Amino acid sequence: MLCSLICTSRVLVSTCCCCCCCPGNWEIVQGCCTEYSQMVTELCSGPCLAIEIVGEHKDFRNFVGPADPEIAKHLRPKTVRARFGQDKIFNSVHCTDLPEDVGLEIEYFFRILSQ
């Protein structure tokens, strides 16, 4: 599959989906996420836009809301996932769960893929 990547500062745009669904990026959640295969299928279904948000991890997590949009609608109805998510698979946005993983994802999306 041919991909066209544009990497400027901290925004990565891919015209194909391979950068988002690469097994190396998501296999860490395979053992603990029952929706793993559905998530990978969804992530591979279209183009990818990766953006590094600079600031406190918890602030962005609060902006995005709980991973399950149904829960988000009840607990945080003004969050991105409450407003735009459909279900746990199509929840509108990915946000790194653990602050410790932020560096790994930045490395993957903005260094490894841009080479």
Backbone as a chain_set.jsonl record, in Angstrom:
{"seq": "MLCSLICTSRVLVSTCCCCCCCPGNWEIVQGCCTEYSQMVTELCSGPCLAIEIVGEHKDFRNFVGPADPEIAKHLRPKTVRARFGQDKIFNSVHCTDLPEDVGLEIEYFFRILSQ", "coords": {"N": [[0.841, -1.173, 0.0], [0.62, 2.149, -0.897], [1.58, 5.12, 0.672], [1.104, 8.514, 1.549], [2.722, 10.755, 3.409], [2.602, 13.665, 5.355], [4.482, 15.619, 7.332], [4.507, 18.131, 9.502], [5.803, 20.101, 11.87], [3.996, 19.276, 14.521], [1.848, 17.875, 13.413], [0.476, 15.251, 11.693], [-0.49, 14.047, 8.649], [-2.04, 11.522, 6.923], [-2.652, 9.992, 3.82], [-3.501, 7.48, 3.628], [-4.542, 4.65, 5.582], [-2.696, 3.146, 6.936], [-0.844, 4.025, 8.844], [-2.226, 4.438, 11.201], [-3.366, 1.987, 11.852], [-1.321, 0.218, 12.101], [-0.013, -2.731, 13.374], [2.079, -2.582, 15.269], [1.595, -0.278, 16.681], [-0.788, -0.637, 18.091], [-0.849, -3.108, 19.367], [-0.297, -3.236, 22.074], [-2.65, -2.886, 23.494], [-4.092, -5.112, 22.89], [-4.386, -7.413, 24.555], [-5.911, -6.454, 26.677], [-8.187, -5.195, 25.813], [-11.353, -5.8, 24.817], [-12.534, -5.061, 22.464], [-10.574, -4.935, 20.566], [-9.988, -6.007, 17.868], [-12.109, -4.919, 16.403], [-11.606, -2.221, 16.803], [-9.154, -1.877, 15.452], [-9.966, -2.489, 12.845], [-11.759, -0.358, 12.39], [-9.991, 1.829, 12.636], [-8.454, 1.381, 10.426], [-10.095, 2.017, 8.378], [-10.075, 4.42, 7.035], [-8.556, 7.656, 6.235], [-5.909, 9.105, 8.299], [-5.337, 11.409, 10.9], [-2.97, 12.731, 12.825], [-2.264, 14.463, 15.751], [-0.236, 16.246, 17.933], [-0.988, 17.271, 21.085], [-0.071, 19.822, 23.143], [0.399, 20.185, 26.53], [-1.236, 19.639, 29.676], [-1.803, 16.238, 30.208], [-4.085, 15.214, 31.528], [-5.876, 17.331, 31.2], [-6.499, 17.29, 28.467], [-7.596, 14.741, 28.308], [-9.87, 15.163, 29.876], [-11.214, 16.991, 28.218], [-11.718, 15.389, 25.977], [-13.203, 13.24, 27.058], [-14.869, 10.292, 28.512], [-14.066, 7.021, 27.148], [-16.227, 5.526, 26.197], [-18.914, 6.686, 24.497], [-21.597, 6.656, 25.4], [-21.408, 6.587, 28.172], [-20.003, 8.941, 28.459], [-21.951, 10.8, 27.645], [-23.615, 10.873, 29.833], [-21.946, 11.437, 32.061], [-20.16, 13.494, 31.258], [-21.389, 15.529, 29.358], [-20.655, 17.566, 27.548], [-18.298, 16.921, 26.314], [-15.982, 15.905, 23.677], [-16.327, 13.194, 22.841], [-18.874, 12.613, 23.888], [-20.452, 14.31, 22.398], [-19.857, 13.689, 19.69], [-19.219, 10.979, 19.377], [-20.151, 7.611, 18.49], [-20.207, 4.973, 19.467], [-18.286, 2.64, 21.522], [-16.366, 1.843, 19.713], [-16.495, 3.577, 17.47], [-15.719, 6.216, 18.546], [-15.004, 8.803, 18.033], [-12.46, 10.055, 18.569], [-9.016, 9.41, 19.281], [-7.248, 9.165, 22.267], [-4.37, 8.988, 24.097], [-4.266, 6.685, 26.719], [-2.655, 6.418, 29.067], [-0.413, 8.594, 30.726], [2.249, 7.824, 30.615], [2.483, 6.565, 28.173], [2.416, 8.501, 26.259], [4.859, 9.569, 25.2], [5.748, 7.343, 23.706], [3.796, 7.122, 21.695], [4.077, 9.601, 20.426], [6.679, 9.345, 19.463], [6.271, 7.191, 17.663], [4.308, 8.198, 15.779], [5.418, 10.68, 14.894], [8.147, 10.477, 14.473], [9.059, 7.836, 13.684], [7.175, 7.138, 11.615], [7.542, 9.301, 9.915], [9.894, 8.891, 8.6]], "CA": [[0.0, 0.0, 0.0], [1.375, 3.391, -0.959], [1.1, 6.144, 1.596], [1.683, 9.834, 1.428], [2.74, 11.365, 4.727], [3.047, 15.052, 5.479], [4.77, 15.856, 8.741], [4.92, 19.498, 9.757], [5.791, 20.362, 13.306], [3.39, 18.181, 15.268], [0.626, 17.393, 12.771], [0.795, 14.236, 10.687], [-1.648, 13.697, 7.846], [-1.77, 10.389, 6.056], [-3.726, 9.756, 2.87], [-3.952, 6.11, 3.774], [-4.816, 4.377, 6.987], [-1.741, 2.192, 7.5], [-0.112, 4.534, 10.004], [-3.046, 4.324, 12.403], [-3.706, 0.622, 12.219], [-0.136, -0.62, 12.159], [-0.043, -3.564, 14.579], [3.061, -2.149, 16.253], [1.071, 0.825, 17.474], [-1.979, -0.992, 18.868], [-0.79, -4.432, 19.995], [-0.206, -3.096, 23.519], [-3.995, -2.993, 24.076], [-4.738, -6.327, 22.403], [-4.741, -8.321, 25.637], [-6.795, -5.872, 27.682], [-9.318, -4.526, 25.18], [-12.183, -6.802, 24.136], [-12.912, -4.525, 21.151], [-9.327, -4.699, 19.843], [-10.05, -6.243, 16.422], [-13.041, -3.944, 15.848], [-10.924, -0.925, 16.814], [-8.167, -1.869, 14.371], [-10.726, -2.41, 11.598], [-12.259, 1.01, 12.269], [-8.859, 2.721, 12.406], [-7.945, 1.118, 9.08], [-11.16, 2.264, 7.412], [-9.956, 5.7, 6.347], [-7.351, 8.457, 6.493], [-5.504, 9.346, 9.683], [-4.782, 12.712, 11.241], [-2.353, 12.658, 14.149], [-1.905, 15.787, 16.26], [0.284, 16.268, 19.298], [-1.532, 18.349, 21.889], [0.904, 20.166, 24.172], [-0.262, 20.641, 27.748], [-1.455, 18.584, 30.668], [-2.499, 15.067, 29.695], [-5.414, 15.113, 32.144], [-6.748, 18.36, 30.634], [-7.004, 16.809, 27.185], [-8.483, 13.606, 28.608], [-11.138, 15.737, 30.322], [-11.831, 17.577, 27.034], [-12.157, 14.293, 25.115], [-14.253, 12.506, 27.76], [-14.738, 8.837, 28.625], [-13.942, 6.296, 25.88], [-17.555, 5.089, 25.778], [-19.745, 7.872, 24.353], [-22.816, 6.563, 26.211], [-21.007, 7.014, 29.519], [-19.651, 10.359, 28.341], [-23.179, 11.584, 27.56], [-24.173, 11.009, 31.176], [-20.997, 12.025, 33.002], [-19.55, 14.718, 30.716], [-22.14, 15.71, 28.109], [-20.086, 18.569, 26.635], [-17.01, 16.455, 25.796], [-15.929, 15.52, 22.266], [-16.918, 11.873, 22.627], [-20.307, 12.685, 24.173], [-21.11, 15.035, 21.31], [-19.625, 13.174, 18.348], [-19.0, 9.54, 19.353], [-21.303, 6.741, 18.245], [-20.098, 3.859, 20.41], [-16.907, 2.478, 21.99], [-15.487, 1.674, 18.56], [-16.548, 4.843, 16.726], [-15.873, 7.204, 19.623], [-14.636, 10.086, 17.421], [-11.086, 10.528, 18.744], [-8.132, 8.604, 20.132], [-6.423, 9.891, 23.229], [-3.548, 8.06, 24.857], [-4.827, 6.439, 28.053], [-1.708, 6.626, 30.163], [0.61, 9.621, 30.459], [3.531, 7.162, 30.314], [2.481, 6.131, 26.778], [2.431, 9.668, 25.37], [6.147, 9.604, 24.503], [5.805, 6.25, 22.732], [2.956, 7.452, 20.55], [4.711, 10.722, 19.722], [7.809, 8.731, 18.743], [5.749, 6.397, 16.556], [3.645, 8.992, 14.749], [6.142, 11.84, 14.378], [9.538, 10.171, 14.146], [9.158, 6.578, 12.947], [6.403, 7.209, 10.379], [7.993, 10.369, 9.017], [11.137, 8.477, 7.925]], "C": [[0.888, 1.239, 0.0], [0.754, 4.419, -0.035], [1.8, 7.459, 1.304], [1.594, 10.504, 2.79], [3.252, 12.791, 4.645], [3.293, 15.287, 6.959], [5.299, 17.274, 8.898], [4.766, 19.769, 11.236], [5.211, 19.167, 14.031], [2.035, 17.775, 14.718], [1.056, 16.432, 11.68], [-0.493, 13.902, 9.969], [-1.244, 12.564, 6.934], [-2.937, 10.204, 5.113], [-4.131, 8.295, 2.837], [-4.059, 5.819, 5.259], [-3.729, 3.546, 7.66], [-1.02, 2.719, 8.73], [-0.922, 4.396, 11.284], [-3.247, 2.879, 12.817], [-2.511, -0.307, 12.234], [-0.134, -1.428, 13.451], [0.942, -3.128, 15.654], [2.55, -1.045, 17.159], [-0.043, 0.396, 18.423], [-1.88, -2.315, 19.609], [-0.694, -4.368, 21.518], [-1.58, -3.244, 24.186], [-4.7, -4.293, 23.712], [-5.2, -7.24, 23.536], [-5.736, -7.763, 26.634], [-8.022, -5.182, 27.103], [-10.13, -5.538, 24.38], [-12.586, -6.354, 22.727], [-11.71, -4.33, 20.234], [-9.482, -4.859, 18.327], [-11.013, -5.268, 15.749], [-12.399, -2.561, 15.779], [-9.926, -0.827, 15.663], [-8.865, -1.756, 13.021], [-11.225, -0.987, 11.359], [-11.129, 1.977, 11.959], [-8.281, 2.559, 11.008], [-8.948, 1.494, 7.992], [-11.035, 3.598, 6.669], [-8.679, 6.427, 6.703], [-7.129, 8.743, 7.979], [-4.965, 10.759, 9.819], [-4.256, 12.599, 12.66], [-1.893, 14.054, 14.547], [-1.364, 15.626, 17.669], [-0.286, 17.494, 19.991], [-0.549, 18.606, 23.026], [0.156, 20.751, 25.364], [-0.394, 19.48, 28.71], [-2.289, 17.463, 30.07], [-3.925, 15.002, 30.231], [-6.378, 16.159, 31.591], [-7.335, 17.902, 29.299], [-7.939, 15.626, 27.386], [-9.845, 14.121, 29.07], [-11.917, 16.357, 29.158], [-12.442, 16.503, 26.141], [-13.309, 13.519, 25.756], [-14.005, 11.011, 27.81], [-14.765, 8.151, 27.255], [-15.292, 5.845, 25.329], [-18.463, 6.319, 25.697], [-21.04, 7.838, 25.169], [-22.541, 7.001, 27.646], [-20.695, 8.504, 29.504], [-20.898, 11.238, 28.318], [-23.794, 11.828, 28.933], [-23.241, 11.753, 32.128], [-20.435, 13.368, 32.558], [-20.17, 15.039, 29.361], [-21.571, 16.738, 27.128], [-18.757, 18.149, 26.04], [-17.134, 16.037, 24.329], [-16.634, 14.187, 22.03], [-18.418, 11.852, 22.92], [-21.059, 13.31, 22.997], [-21.007, 14.339, 19.957], [-19.433, 11.656, 18.259], [-20.287, 8.762, 19.136], [-21.359, 5.59, 19.25], [-18.629, 3.711, 20.806], [-15.911, 2.323, 20.848], [-15.381, 2.978, 17.77], [-16.75, 5.979, 17.734], [-15.31, 8.582, 19.266], [-13.181, 10.511, 17.562], [-10.293, 9.541, 19.605], [-7.35, 9.544, 21.033], [-5.652, 8.845, 24.027], [-4.084, 7.928, 26.283], [-3.89, 6.846, 29.178], [-0.675, 7.691, 29.806], [1.959, 9.009, 30.082], [3.631, 6.752, 28.852], [2.572, 7.29, 25.786], [3.72, 9.712, 24.551], [6.274, 8.541, 23.435], [4.98, 6.576, 21.491], [3.52, 8.622, 19.75], [5.872, 10.203, 18.884], [7.312, 8.001, 17.497], [5.213, 7.289, 15.44], [4.534, 10.049, 14.115], [7.612, 11.584, 14.075], [9.625, 8.933, 13.248], [8.434, 6.679, 11.605], [6.898, 8.267, 9.408], [9.279, 10.017, 8.276], [10.842, 7.708, 6.657]], "O": [[1.805, 1.351, 0.814], [-0.468, 4.559, 0.021], [2.95, 7.488, 0.866], [0.496, 10.788, 3.27], [4.223, 13.077, 3.944], [2.367, 15.159, 7.76], [6.414, 17.577, 8.473], [3.664, 19.664, 11.775], [5.876, 18.137, 14.146], [1.157, 17.37, 15.481], [1.898, 16.76, 10.844], [-1.479, 13.517, 10.598], [-0.222, 12.637, 6.251], [-4.092, 10.252, 5.539], [-5.027, 7.921, 2.08], [-3.704, 6.653, 6.092], [-3.833, 3.267, 8.854], [-0.62, 1.93, 9.586], [-0.34, 4.249, 12.359], [-3.293, 2.576, 14.01], [-2.681, -1.519, 12.367], [-0.247, -0.847, 14.531], [0.661, -3.29, 16.841], [3.024, -0.894, 18.285], [-0.222, 1.018, 19.47], [-2.758, -2.622, 20.416], [-0.984, -5.359, 22.188], [-1.658, -3.686, 25.332], [-5.807, -4.543, 24.188], [-6.302, -7.784, 23.475], [-6.352, -8.53, 27.374], [-8.824, -4.634, 27.858], [-9.65, -6.073, 23.381], [-12.939, -7.186, 21.891], [-11.813, -3.631, 19.226], [-9.144, -3.944, 17.576], [-10.754, -4.832, 14.627], [-12.615, -1.816, 14.823], [-9.863, 0.195, 14.979], [-8.413, -1.015, 12.149], [-11.123, -0.472, 10.246], [-11.284, 2.856, 11.111], [-7.687, 3.491, 10.466], [-8.672, 1.307, 6.807], [-11.821, 3.869, 5.761], [-7.817, 5.882, 7.393], [-8.045, 8.636, 8.795], [-4.229, 11.242, 8.959], [-5.029, 12.391, 13.595], [-1.219, 14.741, 13.78], [-1.967, 14.947, 18.5], [-0.09, 18.622, 19.537], [-0.233, 17.694, 23.79], [-0.623, 21.694, 25.222], [0.272, 18.456, 28.558], [-3.35, 17.704, 29.494], [-4.865, 14.762, 29.474], [-7.58, 15.904, 31.519], [-8.52, 18.1, 29.034], [-8.962, 15.52, 26.709], [-10.873, 13.563, 28.687], [-13.144, 16.26, 29.115], [-13.539, 16.675, 25.611], [-14.281, 13.179, 25.08], [-13.044, 10.516, 27.221], [-15.404, 8.635, 26.322], [-15.474, 5.791, 24.112], [-18.752, 6.934, 26.723], [-21.53, 8.888, 25.586], [-23.348, 7.702, 28.256], [-21.073, 9.237, 30.418], [-20.9, 12.316, 28.913], [-24.417, 12.863, 29.168], [-23.685, 12.596, 32.908], [-20.255, 14.273, 33.372], [-19.534, 14.84, 28.326], [-21.986, 16.763, 25.97], [-18.134, 18.935, 25.326], [-18.234, 15.842, 23.812], [-17.449, 14.069, 21.116], [-19.159, 11.13, 22.252], [-22.161, 12.885, 22.652], [-21.946, 14.384, 19.162], [-19.482, 11.102, 17.161], [-21.368, 9.192, 19.539], [-22.412, 5.278, 19.806], [-17.811, 4.564, 20.463], [-14.732, 2.64, 21.008], [-14.279, 3.421, 17.445], [-17.802, 6.617, 17.772], [-15.164, 9.433, 20.143], [-12.703, 11.278, 16.727], [-10.827, 8.926, 20.528], [-6.859, 10.585, 20.598], [-6.248, 7.916, 24.572], [-4.323, 8.925, 26.964], [-4.288, 7.532, 30.119], [-0.128, 7.683, 28.704], [2.723, 9.604, 29.321], [4.736, 6.602, 28.331], [2.784, 7.068, 24.594], [3.67, 9.875, 23.332], [6.841, 8.794, 22.372], [5.419, 6.331, 20.367], [3.443, 8.626, 18.522], [6.025, 10.585, 17.724], [7.864, 8.17, 16.409], [5.617, 7.151, 14.286], [4.423, 10.3, 12.915], [8.258, 12.432, 13.46], [10.208, 8.993, 12.166], [9.008, 6.345, 10.568], [6.694, 8.141, 8.2], [9.711, 10.774, 7.406], [11.766, 7.284, 5.964]]}, "num_chains": 1, "name": "protein.A"}
